[in-house]
């Protein structure tokens, strides 16, 4: 068992039942951590076959949804997320910048649309928005929506009444990642709790905004803990419509800089397990693509990833240029949606 921190007894009957149900569209199964670990431990070809079978039951296997992510407020965050160069307490090259102006955001959204993105995501480095912060963002959301793009925002924790304002402005998706399994969370973040994150997701759900929530892989967590993250997501009453799976991008000056790098095949296994456990969700190949190369990315698409971030920058870290993604899509026969 690779990187297991405890010995787990596998209920193979339960695993087989969940695999069968996952091949049926619109079916939500309850997954134990042990059952997801069992997926990870399948021979690689068997895991990929099962992931591809599940994927084809709900999605076009040759279509990938394309989003662009823009940092509309960079740096100066009061949180202590160990992976994040935007935390004010860490000595990185990221400067504290003010909220972008509306015209600049709209220009970036138009460029994203021209490059083939169908969704435009706006991220702000806040613990959570104050009302004075939220009001100009609401205008951005409304204007981007009017351009014919789906809208997504990641603004931190939401207070009572803020999700309603985002819904009224036309927000389609709200991103708020769980990051990792509950039992590993305290090793990465101490300034907000796991429950804080779940409460924000509940607020988003309560006003019928689509949920975008996933995690970061390669932060030093065990395989069991990777499975634990997927169990948290898959066992929600309604799993997230969009599940970003990020590979840790190490930034000098952050506490997680110097963490042992994750084996690329383990990352592909994580994508496949996410696809099987959340058959109706878009699984997004997110941060870390810059370091993967075409071969690993191609395996991730085969494993069921069907969404990416498009553009040379993800908030503050590098991402493949749109032209490189277009070349890869052409090689693989992938269509953008």
C-alpha positions, 0 to 999 in steps of 0.5 A: 500500500503506497503512502498509507498511514493506517491499514484499511480493510476493503469491503470489495462488495461495496466497492463493486456496487459503487463502481456499478452505480457510478456507470449510471448517469445521475446516480450518487453513491456513498463512498467510504474512504476504504473504498476509495483507497481500493480504487487507488490500489487497482492496477493502473490499467484497470483503474483507467478503464473503469474511470473511462467507462464512468466518464463516457456514461455522462460526458463526451470523452473528447470534450473539455470545458475551458475556464479562465481565472483572473486575480482581481485582488492580489496579495495581502491575505490575512490567512496562513494557508501553507501553499499560498504566496498571497498570504501577507505573513509569508515572504514571497514576491507577491505584492499587495495590490488593490482591487482591479478596475472594472474596465480592466476586468472586462478587457481580460474577460473579452480576451478570455472569450476570444481565446475560447473560454466559456467561463470566467473566474474572478479570484480575490485574496480575502479571508472573506469580502466586506460589503464595501469589497463585494459591491464592485465585484457584483458589478464585475459579475453582472458585466461579465455575465452580459458578455455571454460568459459563465461567471465564477468567483472565489472570494473567501468565506461568505457571510449571511446574505452575501451569497444572495447578492452574488446570485442576484448579480448573476453568478453561476459558480462559486469556488471554495476548495476544501483543500484536503481531508479533515484530518490533514487540514490543520497541517496546512491551515490554522486561521479558518476551520474545515467547518468554516469552509463547509458553511460557506458551501452551504450558503452557496447551495442554499441560493442555488449557485453551482458549487466549485470545490476540490483540493490540492494534491501533493502537500505531504498528505498520505494516500488515505488522506487523498481518498478522504478529500474525495470522500468529503466531496463525493458524499455531499448531498449534491457533489460539486458541479465542478471539482478542481484537482490542483497539484501543489505548485511550490512557491519559495517563501511559503511553508510548503516549499520544499515538500517532496514532489508527488509521483505523477502517476499518483496524481493521475490515479487521483483524477481517476478516483475523482471521476469514478466517485463523482461521475456527473461532475466536471473534474478540472485539471487545475494548478500544476499543469505547467510542470506535468508535460503533455504525457501526464496531461493526456493521461489525466484526460483519459482518466476523466478530467474534462475541464482546465484553466486556460491562460498563462497565469493562475492567480499568481503562478504560471500556467501553460499558454493558450496556444500550447493547450490548443496544440495539445488539444489538436494532438488528442482530438479534444474539442473545447466546450 
